[in-house]
Amino acid sequence: MDNNTTPSSTMADEIFEILWQWRIEFLSVSFIAIVYWACARRVGYTWSAVIVALAVTALGCLPSIRRLLARTLRLTHWRRQLVRALGSQSSPLAKRQPKVIKALRVPSGVRLTLSLQSGTALHELERLCPYLATHFGAREVRVTADRTNASRAELTICTKDPFEDGPIPWPGVTGEATSAWDPISIGVDRDGNNISISLIERNLLIGGEPGSGKSVMLNVLIAYLARCSDVKLYLFDAKFVELRTWSQVAAGFVGPNIDDAIAQLQRLRSMMEERYRFLGQQRARKLERHHGLDSIVVVIDELPFYTANPERNKAKEFNDLLGDLVARGRAAGIIFVAAAQKPSADTLPSFIRDLINLRLAFRCSTKEASDTILGGGWASAGFSATTIGINNRGVGWLLGESGQPELIRGYFIDDATIAQIIEENGSRFSPDELAHTTNACNACSGPSRESSN
């Protein structure tokens, strides 16, 4: 204790600090007491109590007032909690404590929006996360920087893991007609918030070990795209079991036949050339929504079957066609989505993989396999698909628009929902397109399928 500091001044400071932390509650009770006292002088204490009680009840019946009161009390509560938690640490933040400006309940717990004081840095708060988790009795405490304002941050106090509740049903069963130009909901993050991606002018690579959730994610994407009136689906299914169900809503379907796959890519390249001629006539650099042309989405499951086919000449031809399609198709409205267990250089040429800007890595057995999906270096930075539990199917690292992987759990879509979508959207294509798809399915059934396995 300093010589200039007396016990009375220290006690006064502590009392003032307590009153300041409880100022909202103190002022509210004081206001009610003043109103009660003012009414009591006119109508007596009994009627004054009745009037005050009726007024408080009437205000509490208003939803807007209840919400405002709940937000205010929650905000002041977490302000006090954070002051106590940081005050118990020997850290610069004990003196320059961040201010809680918003407190929201999220599925995983509570998210606090903080305003950092001048002279503090975000890493100082990140270092205290384990201690804060102990103080709050939480599973985990996470800090996320605000990308638009360096003085703001989000502190998430996780009391529940939304991934532990099992599969999360896909929410896109009902609603108005969808469009490829709209974001596609694919799952939830660790806070239980919906995660969406936009496929326009982008390509997506999905990887992970068998049973990790790749095929379910493909089904979720196709379920959305099948309901889009401005999408033409072209499906490649090396296993002939995952995507064959969707053949009725596809403009083209190819099974485990490398010759058919090459022929389909040649047709798609011709369509791409036609679109570039159209864009030249329109004096446009890329396909826009107002041009009225459908987006072409090419979905390939078990990509290495085609890219690393034992018939090397045909595999090379397939890779050359696919590389051209991925490289030049973006501006022509052609979207590429592929799934592979381990898209290494042996199974997916790097000149194709490097052109894919959206990555989703489900569980992998090695860090190297995780990096082949997300990109080199992410595993060593703490974003490794090897940390995902073997029973956490559908959980993966998504590298999207934020530029940093985030852990998500993909939605689950059941067979009944798939059958419903196919029944509602299975008659959008011309007889020629349907006949081509049917012939491809018939050609791949029977002996050819067995030989592929």
Secondary structure by P-SEA (a helix, b strand, c coil): ccccccaaaaaaaaaaaaaaaaaaaaaaaaaaaaaaaaaaacccaaaaaaaaaaaaaaaaacaaaaaaaaaaaaaaaaaaaaaaaaaacccccccccccccbbbbccccbbbbbbbcccccaaaaaaaaaaaaaaacccbbbbbcccccccbbbbbbccccccccccccccccccccccccccccccccccccbbbbbcccbbbbbbbcccccaaaaaaaaaaaaaacccbbbbbbbccccccccccccccbbbcccaaaaaaaaaaaaaaaaaaaaaaaaacccccccccbbbbbbbbbccccccccccaaaaaaaaaaaaaaaaacccccbbbbbbcccccccccccaaaaaaccbbbbcccccaaaaaaaaccccccccccccccccccccbbbbbccccbbbbbbbbbbcaaaaaaaaaaccccccaaaaaaaaaaaaaaccaaaaaac
